[in-house]
Amino acid sequence: MGSFVPSTPSQRQAMLEAVGVPSYEGLYESVPHSLLLKGGELAVPDGVSEPEALLHMEELAGKNQVFRSVFRGAGAYRHYIPAIVKRVTQKEQFLTAYTPYQAEISQGVLQSIFEYQTMMCELTGMDVSNASVYDGATAAAEAAAMCRERRRTVILISSAMHPQVIETVETYAFGAGCEVRRIPQKNGRTDPDALQELLGPDTAGVLFAQPNYYGNLEPCEELIAKAHEAGAKAVMSVNPIAMGLLKTPGELGADIAVGEGQPLGLPMGFGGPYLGFMCATKAMFRKLPGRIVGETVDHDGRRCYVLTLQAREQHIRREKASSNICSNEALCAMTAAVYLAAQGPDGLQQTAQLCYDKAHYLCRELEKIGLMRIHDGPFFHEFVTACPVPAETLLSALQEKGILGGLPVEGGILWCCTELCTKGQMDEVVSVCKEVLA
């Protein structure tokens, strides 16, 4: 908790005199009086000392329930973070509130971004990556905007994607004059036949997730082939941990790969800060929004890093820009890079395999007591089971034991396992559920 050093009354009066107003109210003369708050309308308590404020914050934090084990994902995942990740990213050279607008001066920051971009290209099998955007939902919406062309303004998005991602894409599209149509799902997956019916000469892009919101693996090659046959771009939103086992978007022929980078060394953190990653093929890389760092040499032939291929419209000609994102989640991106470096290819593959194996073990054990999976076919580390009793009844029983169960969704409960879920914890989940169902 930081300290706040206020200005003195005489200093504040000097500032008011410098700008030519007698009081703070004079700063708001241009605002209609009907919009201004009157004295006493805000029930703001008197100020307190720093120790008192810290004590109050600790009391509030004490109301949070800390779960012993977690079986909920749905977009934010509890993974093991090697100690070296925070050790590196909390160095004062990196942990700063300053955004390097004259980025070429900060060669260390640029190099860290360049390393991140390189790793994301290797992870997704794509040709180029940007320096990151705000989160996975933003990345998907920006990718949809990349697909838009003069005569192609329709975006087709799988209804099996995360609901919040769909809403974000629709919000972006509304402002950009695009139309978003949802592709129906069948058995918890994007329906290729429904996609075929929706495709047309006005289709700009097709968006789907791998794995999707329900944890199921999509028929990616078929979806991408149908999109390309119609002249549309294919955008895959991927779980980066799953890339340790599954075919990459590059291998499958996608044009753009996006996703939420939170599983790469970032704690769940009550919802943030996270980062969205964006990668593309060479044919699409000039449309990538935000920052891209390139490697070059200076006038003495020494290796150095620069911002490159960033459209100035993002900064100064907003009405002509395809995106207004001109910054990035630098610290979160570096965290992802440090995590990937610490894991290495073998470590990432092992983490993905553990997630897969444990989820399938839990699924088998839950089915033995009557919580049957509602979808057929392959899945990664999330799955949906039916629930013969109200979901909240079962989840409340788990919560009393210090277990955060799955997420209630239409049709049942969405469960998740990561490498941190032990066999003992999974067996305890099954035991509690069995008692509730008895």
Buried (B, 14 or more C-beta within 10 A) or exposed (E): EEEEEEEEEEEEEEEBEEEEBEEEEEEEEEEEEEEEEEEEEEEEEEEEEEEEEEEEEEEEEEEEEEBEBBBBBBBBBBBEBBEEBBEBBEEEEBEEEEEBEEBBEBBEBBBBBBBBBBBBBBBBBBBBBBBBBBBBBBBBBBBBBBBBEEEBBBBBBBBBBBEBBBEBBBEBBEEBEBBBEBBBBEEBBBBBEBBBEBBEEBBBBBBBBBBBBBBBBBBBEEBBBBBBEBBBBBBBBBBBBBBBBBEBBBEBBBBBBBBBBBBBBBBBEEEBEBBBBBBBBEEBBEBBBBBBBBBEEEEEEEEBBBBEBBBEBBEEEEEEBBBEBBBBBBBBBBBBBBBBBBBEEEBBBBBBEBBBEBBBBBBEBBBEBBBBBBBEEBBBBBBBBBBEEEBEEBBEBBBEBEBBBBBBBEBBBBBBBBBBBEEEBBEBBBEBBBEBBE
